[in-house]
Amino acid sequence: FQPRVLAGRRILMTAGPTYEALDPVRGITNISSGRMGFALARACAQAGAVVTLVSGPVSLPTPPGVTRIDVKSAQTMRDVVMNAVGAHDVFIAVAAVADYRPVAPSTEKIKKSADRLSIELTRNPDILADVASLPAPPFCVGFAAESSNLDTYAQGKLVAKRLKMVVGNLVQDGMGGINNQVVIYDAKGRYPLPRASKEEVATGIVAHLASLLN
Ligand code: PMT
């Protein structure tokens, strides 16, 4: 039994990696499995929220009761999020969005030629920052995946992106795997959760989110 602590909330989420095409058969992506975001989408729906999940390329089943929109690139993820965000009162960015994409993806398969090949990259939009700076933003929750200095970077993101809550994790603890260990940050402090399955971690995140919303 899970109390319906998010009843009446409309939550938009992103999850998984993005895929930035280099040519028709190759691209730049990362090791995000989507598990953390999908576990959180499931936990939010079980807690009574209406959930829309915008997912990068993953091989996971859609959690019961969740509306899922599949995307590949960061730019498409941003377009879908910006189009949907007005109908939601909470935005949770779990996706590991590529910060850069190839400037000029080739329409033809790139042929093997010289010994070295350089690919020029350009910055992708920051979806979470764009949502958080809307004139009437939803309640914004960010994630921070770091390889060191978790407290400093995660607290920095809370302030810089004007977020209500950040869930920090070390990439070596949770990215791509089954379990995770996270620290929640909000305006009042830091709240470490025990290392556990992503489903259990998601339940702890929902409890903290509900306590801030209600
Ligand atoms: O998918 P799993 O294998 O289960 O792994 C889970 C996870 C490690 C990917 C997840 O828990 C996590 O930490 N997700 C955020 C990963 C990330 O890209 O963090 P970041 O510190 O680079 O980005 C900070 C925040 O801005 C994130 O909320 C991110 O979704 C958002 N962002 C970042 C870049 C961008 N262009 N647009 C964004 O919205």
Boltz pocket constraint, residues with backbone or C-beta under 6 A from the ligand:
constraints:
  - pocket:
      binder: B
      contacts: [[A, 14], [A, 16], [A, 17], [A, 31], [A, 32], [A, 33], [A, 34], [A, 35], [A, 36], [A, 37], [A, 74], [A, 93], [A, 94], [A, 95], [A, 96], [A, 97], [A, 98], [A, 99], [A, 124], [A, 125], [A, 126], [A, 127], [A, 128], [A, 129], [A, 141], [A, 142], [A, 143], [A, 144], [A, 145], [A, 146], [A, 157], [A, 167], [A, 169], [A, 170], [A, 171], [A, 174], [A, 175], [A, 176], [A, 177], [A, 198]]
      max_distance: 6.0
